Amino acid sequence: MLKKADVLSGKTVLVTGAAKRLGRAVALAAAENGADVAITYRESAREARLVVGELARRGVEALAVRCDVTDEKSVREMVKEVARELGGVDVLVNNAANYETAEFEKLTVSQWDAIFASNARGPFLVSREALPYLRKRKGRIVNMGSLGGLRPWASHAHYCSSKAAVHMLTRVMAKALAPEVAVNAVAPGMIDLGDPAATAFMKRMARQTPMRRNGTAAEIAAAVMFFATAPKFITGQVLAVDGGLGL
Ligand SMILES: NC(=O)c1ccc[n+]([C@@H]2O[C@H](COP(=O)([O-])OP(=O)(O)OC[C@H]3O[C@@H](n4cnc5c(N)ncnc54)[C@H](OP(=O)(O)O)[C@@H]3O)[C@@H](O)[C@H]2O)c1
């Protein structure tokens, strides 16, 4: 029986948009489980370097690569560099995304397209480019969905629709990429990442949540690690991690 710390040893995990927040927590959890970890960043170069340092201190190989997940060429080059430096890809976590609040009447085409480019096209492109490596390693994809892709939020038409697309992409890829690659999604609810501007909102949401609190980055990372290490017979699933808020 492998110790918990060994479950991803010898594996390479690629997490997009992981210089900060949930992606960073997922990357660190993968390293805690023994994986070599590649992260991508777009703007947050300094934070990405710090995360690489934190990963390396856990005794694993670590690498940060700049990538715009909306851009085919950028994605292709990033995946190639990760495979070259770390030998392949066993687990891809499509984490990079954008979130925005917009009243429906005022939502513009450019806002709609920008959210879809990062949140829906991004996971598609990164998955497609990583596929040869994932197939070779009989790997897994974990997409970051959202409770907003399961429940309609009135002031987030573009975000909710993009995350619903990610949930469907998860199910389509689970069918299309089987039997070699398992594909699942984690759909976080309200996660408290300590943003002072969100304190009042977070308190209100905690009161509405059956578990009477918001989630933590560690709880989301644990759900991603579950799919990263789960029986391969589990595929095409979207797991809400929301303290019951969506019920
Ligand atoms: N936080 C929550 O409560 C929550 C709730 C539900 C779902 N989720 C989902 O969970 C995931 C992580 O959430 P989060 O709040 O930690 O995310 P976040 O901070 O909003 O975004 C994560 C990273 O995505 C990167 N990114 C954005 N656009 C990109 C692009 N075009 N190309 C490459 N990278 C890009 C950014 O990298 P740079 O900073 O380097 O530019 C950013 O740091 C997301 O998919 C999110 O939708 C989060």
The ligand as a Tripos MOL2 file, in Angstrom:
@<TRIPOS>MOLECULE
LIG
   48    52     1     0     0
SMALL
NO_CHARGES

@<TRIPOS>ATOM
      1 N1        -12.4830   31.0760   -6.5210 N.am      1 LIG1
      2 C1        -13.6800   30.5420   -6.4680 C.2       1 LIG1
      3 O1        -14.4110   30.7190   -5.4910 O.2       1 LIG1
      4 C2        -14.1640   29.6700   -7.6010 C.ar      1 LIG1
      5 C3        -15.5180   29.2610   -7.6100 C.ar      1 LIG1
      6 C4        -15.9640   28.4790   -8.6540 C.ar      1 LIG1
      7 C5        -15.1050   28.0860   -9.6670 C.ar      1 LIG1
      8 N2        -13.8130   28.4950   -9.6410 N.ar      1 LIG1
      9 C6        -12.9280   28.0810  -10.7260 C.3       1 LIG1
     10 O2        -11.7430   27.5280  -10.1860 O.3       1 LIG1
     11 C7        -10.6110   27.9240  -10.9780 C.3       1 LIG1
     12 C8         -9.6090   28.6800  -10.1190 C.3       1 LIG1
     13 O3        -10.2690   29.7570   -9.4610 O.3       1 LIG1
     14 P1         -9.4590   31.0500   -8.9900 P.3       1 LIG1
     15 O4        -10.4530   31.9580   -8.3750 O.co2     1 LIG1
     16 O5         -8.2650   30.6260   -8.2450 O.co2     1 LIG1
     17 O6         -9.0490   31.6120  -10.4460 O.3       1 LIG1
     18 P2         -8.5370   33.0720  -10.8340 P.3       1 LIG1
     19 O7         -7.6940   33.6020   -9.7530 O.co2     1 LIG1
     20 O8         -9.7160   33.8980  -11.2730 O.co2     1 LIG1
     21 O9         -7.7040   32.7310  -12.1570 O.3       1 LIG1
     22 C9         -6.6250   31.8050  -12.1200 C.3       1 LIG1
     23 C10        -5.6040   32.1940  -13.1000 C.3       1 LIG1
     24 O10        -6.0850   32.0670  -14.4290 O.3       1 LIG1
     25 C11        -5.1270   32.7120  -15.2260 C.3       1 LIG1
     26 N3         -5.6920   33.1400  -16.5100 N.ar      1 LIG1
     27 C12        -6.7570   33.9040  -16.7670 C.ar      1 LIG1
     28 N4         -6.9020   34.0690  -18.0970 N.ar      1 LIG1
     29 C13        -5.8910   33.3930  -18.6860 C.ar      1 LIG1
     30 C14        -5.4930   33.1740  -20.0250 C.ar      1 LIG1
     31 N5         -6.1500   33.7030  -21.0710 N.pl3     1 LIG1
     32 N6         -4.4040   32.4120  -20.2540 N.ar      1 LIG1
     33 C15        -3.7180   31.8740  -19.2310 C.ar      1 LIG1
     34 N7         -4.0290   32.0380  -17.9490 N.ar      1 LIG1
     35 C16        -5.1200   32.7970  -17.6780 C.ar      1 LIG1
     36 C17        -4.5990   33.9050  -14.4320 C.3       1 LIG1
     37 O11        -3.1760   33.8450  -14.5150 O.3       1 LIG1
     38 P3         -2.2260   35.1290  -14.3010 P.3       1 LIG1
     39 O12        -2.5670   35.6690  -12.9380 O.co2     1 LIG1
     40 O13        -0.8550   34.5670  -14.3860 O.co2     1 LIG1
     41 O14        -2.5490   36.1050  -15.4090 O.co2     1 LIG1
     42 C18        -5.1400   33.6310  -13.0150 C.3       1 LIG1
     43 O15        -4.1810   33.8050  -12.0130 O.3       1 LIG1
     44 C19       -11.1780   28.7400  -12.1360 C.3       1 LIG1
     45 O16       -11.4120   27.8840  -13.2250 O.3       1 LIG1
     46 C20       -12.4760   29.2550  -11.5730 C.3       1 LIG1
     47 O17       -13.4310   29.5830  -12.5630 O.3       1 LIG1
     48 C21       -13.3340   29.2860   -8.6360 C.ar      1 LIG1
@<TRIPOS>BOND
     1     1     2 1
     2     2     3 2
     3     2     4 1
     4     4     5 ar
     5     4    48 ar
     6     5     6 ar
     7     6     7 ar
     8     7     8 ar
     9     8     9 1
    10     8    48 ar
    11     9    10 1
    12     9    46 1
    13    10    11 1
    14    11    12 1
    15    11    44 1
    16    12    13 1
    17    13    14 1
    18    14    15 2
    19    14    16 1
    20    14    17 1
    21    17    18 1
    22    18    19 2
    23    18    20 1
    24    18    21 1
    25    21    22 1
    26    22    23 1
    27    23    24 1
    28    23    42 1
    29    24    25 1
    30    25    26 1
    31    25    36 1
    32    26    27 ar
    33    26    35 ar
    34    27    28 ar
    35    28    29 ar
    36    29    30 ar
    37    29    35 ar
    38    30    31 1
    39    30    32 ar
    40    32    33 ar
    41    33    34 ar
    42    34    35 ar
    43    36    37 1
    44    36    42 1
    45    37    38 1
    46    38    39 2
    47    38    40 1
    48    38    41 1
    49    42    43 1
    50    44    45 1
    51    44    46 1
    52    46    47 1
@<TRIPOS>SUBSTRUCTURE
     1 LIG1         1 GROUP 0 **** ****
